[in-house]
């Protein structure tokens, strides 16, 4: 129990929250994949039973995770309309965690290569965003992934698709995939063009490569935020730069524990050191289904292991709200509602 007659879990669940590092495909439930397997008559290792399918989700490295992402999850979709299932699972997740504003990555490359129509997919995302807002009063925006997995030429093609198919819910691009697949500099032209077209730009960096990857994302891509960024702890100059420029770090502790690249246990995670030094820390879940940890559980993990106090957790919640791609009026409105809940409990 926290101070007062309430539990920390109750407080965290009831506070309206934002999440800014979240993959749409990582929200899909095993039940949904199983339904798609049956509906689309799919055959792959693990497709013979729901139990074996669940076992496919037990991966032990970032490379295995990306393989699962591409070869099981995305491969289960055989037509554009299947993506509606992703919207449904996303809505359920957001409601369950009382997330009122979310910016979600969507990776279209494999779908487009399979013959899916990007305009049709964009329409589904737009309709899904509208549906979630109308039914649950939750704002959802999308960042289209230009993954290192598929290379710079594919990234250019994805950017063309975004520019040529504008939708209110699609607000920018994000560089994802394993950092080892290619340096940020390879995508400089893509990001320059995205910025010229008034798109928001973010990049995964410092997740499985050292601080040089973060520097490259900042200097070569001019990103607004850094996805993960945990290897910044190795570079004093970089930490000073991140602090001075208040560049939001989209930190996902359970995801980092899973990859085990830089963090073996939660006590080793640099998030507290970043916070203590004044870096801009936000908290996110990354891929809730795959890592079996939702946003509320991320906050609980940090609190229950005494990484942060309740006041510090609330401050990180506020920082996450103020890192969203929305005007100040929207941010203030969200946090005003949060403060009402906090006042009720405390």
Secondary structure as GFF3:
##gff-version 3
##sequence-region A 1 346
A	DSSP	alpha_helix	8	14	.	.	.	ID=ss1
A	DSSP	beta_strand	17	23	.	.	.	ID=ss2
A	DSSP	three_ten_helix	24	27	.	.	.	ID=ss3
A	DSSP	alpha_helix	30	39	.	.	.	ID=ss4
A	DSSP	alpha_helix	50	56	.	.	.	ID=ss5
A	DSSP	alpha_helix	62	68	.	.	.	ID=ss6
A	DSSP	pi_helix	69	73	.	.	.	ID=ss7
A	DSSP	three_ten_helix	74	76	.	.	.	ID=ss8
A	DSSP	three_ten_helix	80	83	.	.	.	ID=ss9
A	DSSP	alpha_helix	84	96	.	.	.	ID=ss10
A	DSSP	beta_strand	99	106	.	.	.	ID=ss11
A	DSSP	alpha_helix	109	113	.	.	.	ID=ss12
A	DSSP	alpha_helix	118	136	.	.	.	ID=ss13
A	DSSP	beta_strand	139	145	.	.	.	ID=ss14
A	DSSP	three_ten_helix	148	150	.	.	.	ID=ss15
A	DSSP	alpha_helix	151	164	.	.	.	ID=ss16
A	DSSP	beta_strand	170	175	.	.	.	ID=ss17
A	DSSP	three_ten_helix	179	181	.	.	.	ID=ss18
A	DSSP	three_ten_helix	184	187	.	.	.	ID=ss19
A	DSSP	alpha_helix	188	196	.	.	.	ID=ss20
A	DSSP	beta_strand	200	205	.	.	.	ID=ss21
A	DSSP	alpha_helix	211	221	.	.	.	ID=ss22
A	DSSP	beta_strand	225	228	.	.	.	ID=ss23
A	DSSP	three_ten_helix	230	234	.	.	.	ID=ss24
A	DSSP	alpha_helix	236	245	.	.	.	ID=ss25
A	DSSP	beta_strand	249	251	.	.	.	ID=ss26
A	DSSP	alpha_helix	253	259	.	.	.	ID=ss27
A	DSSP	three_ten_helix	266	268	.	.	.	ID=ss28
A	DSSP	alpha_helix	271	277	.	.	.	ID=ss29
A	DSSP	beta_strand	281	283	.	.	.	ID=ss30
A	DSSP	alpha_helix	288	291	.	.	.	ID=ss31
A	DSSP	alpha_helix	295	304	.	.	.	ID=ss32
A	DSSP	alpha_helix	310	321	.	.	.	ID=ss33
A	DSSP	alpha_helix	328	345	.	.	.	ID=ss34
###
